[in-house]
Amino acid sequence: MVHSFKMHKKIAIVTGASSGLGVEFAKQIDKKKILDEIWLVARREQNLKEVARQLKKSKGIILKTDLTKKQDIQKLIKKLEKEKPNLRLLVNNAGFGKKGYFQKILLKTQQEMIELNVKALVTLTYEGIKYMTKGSEIIQVASTAGFAPLPGFNVYSATKAFVLNFANALNEELKSKGIHTIAVCPGPVKTEFTKRSEGKSIIPKEATAKKVVAKALKDLKKKRWTSIYSFRIKILAMIMKLLPRKWIVEMSNIKNKGL
Ligand SMILES: NC(=O)c1ccc[n+]([C@@H]2O[C@H](COP(=O)([O-])OP(=O)(O)OC[C@H]3O[C@@H](n4cnc5c(N)ncnc54)[C@H](OP(=O)(O)O)[C@@H]3O)[C@@H](O)[C@H]2O)c1
């Protein structure tokens, strides 16, 4: 369905806005863009309230949502249908990764990773595009882990490879509509991510969420396809693309052996 949006409020949606990169996305988008509302999506309502309080230009709308739950996603879609906003920017940032060998992680946890990192992201993109017009933008948060298969971080790296490929292909598909999609591929960032993944980063030096998000928004403005923060991670990404997959898999297995 095509909507006419001229009179409708301008919004951004940020998923995973209760911590880490998502908080920074909400705050920096608020500074950079002229929007009526930023819809803040995550499970921890209290954290979202705190983020909303910090927004200066746009109104923060708190949407307590578990993106692995069908009924919660449906509520979000219903809100879009009811309010028919002009969606200027969709940031699919919510995600988590669990370290460990495939057979050692509960199946339920692996399925949750797929539900959140892939299924929810695809659903929100599909539904969100209906409310976009020329100049709207999509940020899909992938990861450097998406550049190669990673033993010990198997399902997570596979979900992020999906996000990366999906984002790059979508960007081409949406060109004629004037909608730009960027894949953000951070290396390790100081957030709550590591706590939830229960592992150490393969690359120990961590960047700050503030810098990674600032670079992502800069790259988005330049209409880049992919945003990678830091020279070191860029080199690593290049190596991962050039080396035979067998070598990368074996090397990362040395690091994660027995997890
Ligand atoms: N930190 C890194 O080193 C790193 C590196 C590469 C890529 N990334 C990616 O960056 C993105 C953001 O992660 P982060 O580093 O900022 O980690 P984080 O601090 O753990 O933030 C994750 C966000 O996702 C939300 N979330 C988790 N499960 C959810 C669910 N079921 N429903 C709705 N929201 C949910 C969390 O909110 P609630 O818990 O309140 O629901 C939180 O806001 C993720 O996609 C991650 O894969 C991170």
The ligand as a MOL file (V3000), in Angstrom:
LIG
                    3D

  0  0  0     0  0            999 V3000
M  V30 BEGIN CTAB
M  V30 COUNTS 48 52 0 0 0
M  V30 BEGIN ATOM
M  V30 1 N 29.2880 -4.4670 21.3140 0
M  V30 2 C 29.9360 -5.0770 20.3590 0
M  V30 3 O 31.1030 -5.4520 20.5270 0
M  V30 4 C 29.2680 -5.3030 19.0250 0
M  V30 5 C 30.0730 -5.6380 17.9220 0
M  V30 6 C 29.4800 -5.8560 16.6890 0
M  V30 7 C 28.1110 -5.7270 16.5580 0
M  V30 8 N 27.3450 -5.4080 17.6260 0 CHG=1
M  V30 9 C 25.8790 -5.3160 17.4250 0
M  V30 10 O 25.4400 -4.0560 17.8570 0
M  V30 11 C 24.0660 -4.1320 18.2210 0
M  V30 12 C 23.8600 -3.4230 19.5460 0
M  V30 13 O 24.5480 -4.1300 20.5570 0
M  V30 14 P 25.2800 -3.4080 21.7640 0
M  V30 15 O 26.7200 -3.6460 21.6090 0
M  V30 16 O 24.7980 -2.0260 21.9310 0 CHG=-1
M  V30 17 O 24.8080 -4.3600 22.9750 0
M  V30 18 P 23.8580 -4.1020 24.2110 0
M  V30 19 O 24.3540 -2.9860 25.0330 0
M  V30 20 O 23.7070 -5.4420 24.8430 0
M  V30 21 O 22.4790 -3.6680 23.5440 0
M  V30 22 C 21.6050 -4.5600 22.9290 0
M  V30 23 C 20.2430 -3.9170 22.7760 0
M  V30 24 O 19.3450 -4.8600 22.1770 0
M  V30 25 C 18.1800 -4.9240 22.9610 0
M  V30 26 N 17.5600 -6.2180 22.9520 0
M  V30 27 C 18.1280 -7.4100 23.2910 0
M  V30 28 N 17.2250 -8.4000 23.2360 0
M  V30 29 C 16.0480 -7.8140 22.8460 0
M  V30 30 C 14.7470 -8.2890 22.6210 0
M  V30 31 N 14.4320 -9.5900 22.7800 0
M  V30 32 N 13.7800 -7.4170 22.2420 0
M  V30 33 C 14.0790 -6.1100 22.0930 0
M  V30 34 N 15.3030 -5.5990 22.2800 0
M  V30 35 C 16.2580 -6.4350 22.6660 0
M  V30 36 C 18.6220 -4.5910 24.3760 0
M  V30 37 O 17.5250 -4.0560 25.1070 0
M  V30 38 P 16.7090 -4.8090 26.2560 0
M  V30 39 O 17.6380 -5.7470 26.9500 0
M  V30 40 O 16.2320 -3.6910 27.1240 0
M  V30 41 O 15.5920 -5.4860 25.5520 0
M  V30 42 C 19.6550 -3.5080 24.1110 0
M  V30 43 O 19.0440 -2.2640 23.9990 0
M  V30 44 C 23.7140 -5.6140 18.2300 0
M  V30 45 O 23.0010 -5.9270 17.0570 0
M  V30 46 C 25.0630 -6.3050 18.2310 0
M  V30 47 O 25.0140 -7.5710 17.6290 0
M  V30 48 C 27.8890 -5.1880 18.8590 0
M  V30 END ATOM
M  V30 BEGIN BOND
M  V30 1 1 1 2
M  V30 2 2 2 3
M  V30 3 1 2 4
M  V30 4 1 4 5
M  V30 5 2 4 48
M  V30 6 2 5 6
M  V30 7 1 6 7
M  V30 8 2 7 8
M  V30 9 1 8 9
M  V30 10 1 8 48
M  V30 11 1 9 10
M  V30 12 1 9 46
M  V30 13 1 10 11
M  V30 14 1 11 12
M  V30 15 1 11 44
M  V30 16 1 12 13
M  V30 17 1 13 14
M  V30 18 2 14 15
M  V30 19 1 14 16
M  V30 20 1 14 17
M  V30 21 1 17 18
M  V30 22 2 18 19
M  V30 23 1 18 20
M  V30 24 1 18 21
M  V30 25 1 21 22
M  V30 26 1 22 23
M  V30 27 1 23 24
M  V30 28 1 23 42
M  V30 29 1 24 25
M  V30 30 1 25 26
M  V30 31 1 25 36
M  V30 32 1 26 27
M  V30 33 1 26 35
M  V30 34 2 27 28
M  V30 35 1 28 29
M  V30 36 1 29 30
M  V30 37 2 29 35
M  V30 38 1 30 31
M  V30 39 2 30 32
M  V30 40 1 32 33
M  V30 41 2 33 34
M  V30 42 1 34 35
M  V30 43 1 36 37
M  V30 44 1 36 42
M  V30 45 1 37 38
M  V30 46 2 38 39
M  V30 47 1 38 40
M  V30 48 1 38 41
M  V30 49 1 42 43
M  V30 50 1 44 45
M  V30 51 1 44 46
M  V30 52 1 46 47
M  V30 END BOND
M  V30 END CTAB
M  END
